[in-house]
């Protein structure tokens, strides 16, 4: 944890909780964006989360939260949100055990905590792109590897299983088998098939893996299927939450973060700016209106129709 604490200090000394703030002259002033992020991301001294319950409320508020630092992604990072040496690595599993957040690889394939009210949008886009909820059907369509399918089969037949036991049941011992297993486990996570449902204490804390279809509330899965029929609505929900989390977010940047076509990202940004009164276009970005306006004067910093 010392390395994580050192990185936390470095980020806070630099005063920039992640990049993504626009260069001067292209949108809201950088200082205004960084102030917004420090307040929302709880990265300033004495502002961090102190309990798992506070972490759950924080993820619900921001919608998307990376586990640890990546300077190219303008989203909050869990490791920077608490006091030095707090057990954020354990919290990621505890939040899933409590069904308070989902851990997936939804932002540039990096581990990201997703609020449960936002998860249906990601699931809906995955289903709209040809994915399916049931691992067996996805394997039949050629979209899931044999090793990943075996993980699904074991969990379906035997229920939630500790990771070390699951590995021993499915692959031969040795480094090659371990690599195969973790590739398959990552694939199941990336394709919304598995989730951490508990932990067991051995010499260390071992995750217990279960199927997402058993873990997720039925109403969440029904909403995901509805959004699969309206992928534009799913993208709008995701981009809206991401912009609110970042303060300002470039449209091209959003396309890279979520793996969208640029045209889809542009169309989503245009609709958001027209339909959401709290968001505005700021050049090539979308921004939270409050970041563009002077909070004292309640007026645009510059005259004209475009507040940023």
C-alpha positions in Angstrom: 0.0 0.0 0.0 3.0 2.3 0.4 3.4 2.7 -3.4 -0.3 3.7 -3.6 0.1 6.2 -0.8 3.1 7.8 -2.5 1.1 8.1 -5.8 -1.8 9.6 -3.8 0.5 12.3 -2.4 2.1 13.0 -5.7 -1.3 13.5 -7.3 -2.5 15.8 -4.5 0.7 17.9 -4.5 0.3 18.4 -8.2 -3.3 19.7 -7.7 -4.6 17.8 -10.6 -6.8 14.8 -9.8 -6.5 13.2 -13.3 -6.1 14.8 -16.7 -8.7 15.7 -19.2 -9.0 19.3 -18.3 -9.0 21.4 -21.5 -6.1 23.5 -22.5 -6.7 27.3 -21.9 -8.8 28.9 -24.6 -10.8 25.8 -25.6 -13.5 25.7 -22.9 -13.9 26.3 -19.2 -10.7 27.5 -17.4 -8.5 24.7 -16.2 -8.5 26.0 -12.6 -12.3 25.9 -12.5 -12.4 22.3 -13.9 -9.8 21.1 -11.3 -11.7 22.8 -8.5 -14.9 21.1 -9.6 -13.1 17.7 -9.6 -11.4 18.1 -6.3 -14.8 18.8 -4.6 -16.7 16.1 -6.4 -13.9 13.5 -6.3 -13.2 14.1 -2.6 -9.5 14.2 -3.3 -8.7 17.2 -1.1 -7.3 16.9 2.4 -10.0 15.9 4.9 -12.6 15.3 2.2 -12.2 11.6 1.5 -14.5 8.7 2.1 -13.9 6.8 5.4 -16.2 3.8 5.3 -17.5 1.3 2.7 -21.0 2.9 3.1 -19.5 6.3 2.2 -17.7 4.7 -0.7 -21.0 3.2 -1.9 -22.7 6.6 -1.8 -19.7 8.2 -3.6 -19.9 5.7 -6.5 -23.6 6.2 -6.7 -23.1 9.9 -7.0 -20.3 10.0 -9.6 -21.5 7.0 -11.6 -18.1 5.8 -12.7 -14.9 5.5 -10.6 -11.6 3.9 -11.6 -9.9 1.8 -9.0 -6.6 3.5 -9.3 -4.8 6.3 -11.1 -4.6 6.7 -14.9 -3.7 10.2 -15.8 -5.3 10.0 -19.2 -8.8 9.3 -17.9 -10.7 12.2 -16.3 -12.6 10.2 -13.8 -12.3 9.8 -10.0 -10.0 7.1 -8.6 -11.0 5.1 -5.6 -7.4 4.9 -4.3 -7.3 8.7 -4.1 -10.6 9.1 -2.2 -9.7 8.0 1.3 -7.1 8.5 4.0 -3.6 7.1 3.7 -3.4 3.3 3.7 -7.1 2.7 3.7 -8.2 -0.6 2.4 -9.6 0.5 -0.9 -8.5 -2.8 -2.6 -10.8 -4.7 -0.2 -13.6 -2.2 -0.7 -14.0 -3.0 -4.4 -15.0 -6.5 -3.5 -17.1 -5.5 -0.5 -19.1 -3.1 -2.7 -20.0 -5.9 -5.0 -20.8 -8.3 -2.1 -23.3 -5.6 -0.9 -24.7 -5.1 -4.4 -23.8 -1.4 -4.1 -21.6 -1.2 -7.3 -20.4 -3.4 -10.1 -16.7 -3.8 -11.0 -16.2 -4.0 -14.8 -13.7 -3.1 -17.5 -15.9 -0.5 -19.1 -13.5 2.5 -19.5 -10.6 1.7 -21.8 -10.7 -1.9 -20.4 -9.6 -0.7 -17.0 -11.1 -1.8 -13.7 -14.0 0.6 -13.1 -16.7 0.7 -10.4 -20.1 1.4 -11.9 -23.1 2.6 -10.1 -26.0 0.1 -10.3 -28.3 2.7 -11.9 -25.8 3.1 -14.7 -25.0 -0.5 -15.2 -28.1 -1.2 -17.4 -26.8 1.3 -20.0 -23.5 -0.6 -20.4 -25.3 -3.9 -20.5 -27.8 -2.5 -23.0 -25.0 -1.4 -25.3 -23.3 -4.8 -25.0 -26.5 -6.6 -25.9 -27.1 -4.2 -28.8 -23.7 -5.0 -30.2 -24.5 -8.7 -30.3 -23.7 -9.8 -26.8 -26.2 -11.8 -24.8 -26.9 -12.3 -21.1 -26.5 -16.0 -21.0 -22.9 -17.3 -21.3 -23.9 -20.5 -23.0 -25.7 -18.8 -25.9 -22.8 -16.4 -26.3 -20.4 -19.3 -26.6 -22.7 -20.9 -29.2 -22.5 -17.7 -31.3 -18.7 -17.9 -31.2 -18.4 -14.8 -29.0 -17.0 -16.6 -25.9 -13.9 -18.7 -25.7 -14.0 -22.3 -24.6 -12.0 -21.5 -21.4 -14.4 -18.7 -20.5 -17.4 -21.0 -21.2 -16.0 -23.6 -18.8 -15.9 -21.0 -16.1 -19.6 -20.2 -16.8 -20.4 -24.0 -16.7 -18.7 -24.5 -13.4 -20.5 -21.6 -11.8 -23.8 -22.6 -13.2 -23.5 -26.1 -11.9 -21.7 -25.5 -8.6 -22.7 -22.0 -7.7 -20.3 -19.2 -6.5 -16.8 -20.5 -6.2 -13.5 -19.1 -4.7 -11.1 -18.1 -7.4 -8.3 -20.5 -6.3 -10.7 -23.5 -6.3 -12.1 -22.5 -9.6 -8.7 -22.4 -11.2 -7.7 -25.8 -9.8 -11.0 -27.3 -11.2 -10.5 -25.9 -14.7 -6.9 -25.7 -15.7 -3.8 -27.8 -15.1 -1.3 -26.6 -12.5 1.6 -24.4 -13.5 2.2 -20.9 -15.0 0.7 -21.7 -18.4 -2.5 -22.9 -16.9 -2.7 -19.9 -14.5 -2.3 -17.5 -17.5 -5.1 -19.3 -19.4 -7.4 -19.2 -16.4 -6.9 -15.4 -15.8 -7.3 -14.6 -19.5 -10.6 -16.5 -19.4 -11.6 -14.8 -16.1 -10.9 -11.4 -17.6 -12.9 -12.3 -20.6 -15.9 -13.2 -18.5 -15.6 -9.9 -16.6 -15.3 -7.8 -19.8 -18.3 -9.5 -21.3 -20.5 -8.9 -18.2 -20.7 -12.6 -17.1 -19.1 -12.7 -13.7 -18.9 -10.7 -10.5 -17.4 -10.9 -7.1 -20.1 -12.1 -4.7 -18.0 -12.7 -1.5 -14.6 -13.4 0.0 -13.1 -16.2 2.0 -10.2 -15.8 4.3 -7.3 -18.3 3.8 -3.7 -17.1 4.1 -5.1 -14.1 2.2 -8.5 -12.8 1.1 -9.8 -14.9 -1.8 -12.6 -13.6 -4.0 -15.7 -15.8 -4.6 -16.9 -15.5 -8.1 -20.5 -15.9 -9.3 -22.5 -15.3 -12.4 -23.7 -11.7 -12.9 -27.1 -13.0 -14.1 -27.6 -14.5 -10.6 -26.2 -11.4 -8.8 -28.1 -8.6 -10.6 -31.6 -7.7 -9.5 -34.2 -8.8 -12.1 -35.4 -5.2 -12.7 -31.8 -4.2 -13.6 -31.6 -6.9 -16.3 -35.0 -6.0 -17.7 -33.9 -2.4 -18.0 -30.8 -3.5 -19.8 -32.8 -5.4 -22.3 -35.0 -2.3 -22.9 -31.9 -0.2 -23.4 -30.6 -2.7 -25.9 -33.4 -1.7 -28.1 -32.5 2.0 -27.8 -28.7 2.2 -27.8 -28.7 5.9 -28.3 -30.5 6.3 -24.9 -27.9 4.1 -23.3 -25.1 6.2 -24.7 -26.8 9.4 -23.5 -27.1 8.0 -20.0 -23.4 7.0 -20.0 -22.0 10.2 -21.5 -24.2 12.4 -19.2 -22.9 10.7 -16.1 -19.3 10.8 -17.4 -19.5 14.5 -18.1 -20.9 15.2 -14.7 -18.1 13.2 -13.2 -15.4 15.0 -15.2 -16.8 18.5 -15.3 -15.8 18.7 -18.9 -15.1 15.9 -21.3 -13.9 15.9 -24.9 -16.2 14.1 -27.4 -13.2 12.4 -29.0 -12.0 11.5 -25.5 -15.3 10.0 -24.7 -15.3 7.9 -27.8 -11.9 6.4 -26.9 -12.9 5.9 -23.2 -16.0 3.8 -24.1 -14.9 2.3 -27.4 -17.6 4.1 -29.4 -17.5 5.2 -33.1 -16.7 8.9 -33.3 -20.0 9.6 -35.2 -22.0 7.9 -32.3 -20.1 10.0 -29.7 -20.8 13.3 -31.7 -24.5 12.5 -32.1 -24.8 11.6 -28.4 -23.0 14.8 -27.4 -25.3 17.0 -29.6 -28.4 15.4 -28.2 -27.2 15.8 -24.6 -26.4 19.5 -25.0 -29.9 20.0 -26.5 -31.9 17.9 -24.0 -30.0 18.2 -20.7 -30.3 21.7 -19.1 -27.3 21.1 -16.9 -24.9 20.4 -19.8 -23.6 22.6 -22.6 -21.3 22.2 -25.6 -17.9 23.8 -25.1 -16.0 23.7 -28.4 -15.1 20.0 -29.0 -16.2 19.1 -25.5 -19.4 18.7 -23.4 -19.3 20.5 -20.0 -21.3 20.9 -16.8 -23.0 24.3 -17.1 -22.0 25.2 -13.5 -18.3 24.8 -14.5 -18.8 27.3 -17.3 -20.6 29.9 -15.3 -19.2 32.2 -12.6 -20.8 30.8 -9.3 -20.9 34.3 -7.8 -22.3 36.3 -10.7 -24.5 33.5 -11.9 -23.7 34.6 -15.4 -21.5 33.5 -18.3 -17.8 34.5 -18.0 -18.0 35.9 -21.5 -20.9 37.5 -23.3 -22.8 35.8 -26.1 -24.9 32.7 -26.4 -22.2 30.2 -25.7 -21.5 30.2 -22.0 -18.1 28.5 -22.2 
